[in-house]
Amino acid sequence: MINDPSIRFGVVRGISYGLFGPPDAFVAPARALGAGLLRAYIYWGQVEPKPGQFVWDVVDALLAQLDGDEEVWITVSSSSPWATVRPTDFLPPSPAHDLAAYGAFVRRLVSHCKGRVHYWQCDNEPSNVGLTWAGTAAEYVAQLTELYRAVKEVAPAAAVVLGGCGYDVFSSEEGSASRTFFEYLVSAGRDAYDLFDAHFYGDPMRIPEFVATAERLMRAGGAVKPIVAGEYGGPILFEFPELEPVLQQTLTAAFAAPPGNLDTAELKAQLAAETPERRALAALYRRMAELPPRLQMFMDGCPPELEAKRHRIACRQVVMRNLLLLAAGVRRTLCWNLAPEVPSFSDPYQMMQLLFGKLALMDFEGRELVRRRPAGDTFARFVGHMAGSQRVTRLDLAGRPSVHAFEVERAGRAPLLVLWDQRDTFDGEDQPPVAVTVPYRAAGASAVDALGQPHDVRIGDGTLGLDLSVTPVLITLRP
């Protein structure tokens, strides 16, 4: 699994599996989408709520859903009400009081899973200090080293994943706190992980740059490991620089006070309290009608035409992000995320809802995860087309710098071509299509776009012709 050249597409269940209610049955719906890799969080406090007292309900609920054909990735969060520097059952995790106790917990967890988990990750995005990690880089490396030792003793074939390198690192300058944090991790911790987890948000066209940044960080640290995309998703607000003033104003007001521990009891209490975050978001919602449409589309209750536009952008980006990652050499990609954290619940006055709440591929009906959003349909369609994929190669079309073209080699199947014309994320769909000719010999072809619409392809003497827009077109060739 560490150097497995095969390609797998996956989904992340979220960050709170079984934490705010009974663990749901998400594996079958995820597999129906085509996901062959599943990522979920397990918290120390869930499994060992008191010293030496182990509760396996959540872990067993997950294991009972597996059929053995999928790969499983567990992000182990050290959050604990008793065992860590900052007591909490949710976020942010902090260093263990006793690394030996942490190692014993990890050994019990890995042993209980009996080889059915392929990837073990030490916490998530630790450079987001105060939000997803409450410790230093050195304390994180110490904990990572202990997890690595425990995993390899119990399940030596499993891979250990470095905590995700997020947008805070990729978007920051050299010398920034986030960048310096990760530079320390890949240097001091280079012998304590097998896979580098990178998270790909923001402008999809920066994905090759972000992959190169991750490789450069590891090279400087002394060891280059395979990169896995533990999260990707879009669109998000950070893709629109013109929205930065209003976003910064809202963020500043929302987090006027330093964030404390986000334990489950406090979060429930906040729903009935007028916190700075809720006041800031409520004020933003009162102005929704006068806000730029590019911002409105991320808000609950926005005009239907903006909701539909955001869905179309999300569909396009499922295809775009995956192909850009695969062409850059990444072989495992996980979409953020499968479904809302809590069934049939949404709170517009939470910043995380504004930033990421609409990225889910599916929705609940009651407690059943049955309804696909448009991006979920696109994910399933794309993964179906990519079945058997072995290699993705970027094609250069002379005189067409805005056209992105990829060739996908598929075992036992004809090649797949995917093309789109790069344009403005929001307004690009309003521009007329352009006629594109691809030098490629095929006896015939059928095509569908990322939105599920059939698309015409013209077969010439050694060429393929089509009218291309910002929406990716998937072309199945007949040799």
NORDAZI-V394917 format. One record per run of one state. SS is the DSSP state (hx for helix, st for strand, lp for the rest). FROM is the first residue (numbers start at 1). TO is the last residue. Records with the same first field share a line. If there is no record, write none. Layout:
SS: FROM-TO  FROM-TO
//
This chain:
lp: 1-7  13-26  33-36  48-49  51-52  54-56  64-70  78-83  85-90  92-93  95-95  97-98  113-118  123-128  130-132  135-136  155-158  166-166  171-176  189-194  201-203  222-225  233-236  240-240  255-261  263-263  271-275  287-287  291-292  297-303  328-331  337-350  357-361  366-367  373-373  386-388  396-402  411-415  422-427  431-433  440-443  450-453  455-457  460-462  469-472  479-479
st: 8-12  37-43  50-50  53-53  71-77  84-84  91-91  94-94  96-96  119-122  129-129  133-134  159-165  195-200  226-232  262-262  332-336  362-365  368-372  389-395  403-410  416-421  434-439  444-449  454-454  458-459  463-468  473-478
hx: 27-32  44-47  57-63  99-112  137-154  167-170  177-188  204-221  237-239  241-254  264-270  276-286  288-290  293-296  304-327  351-356  374-385  428-430
//
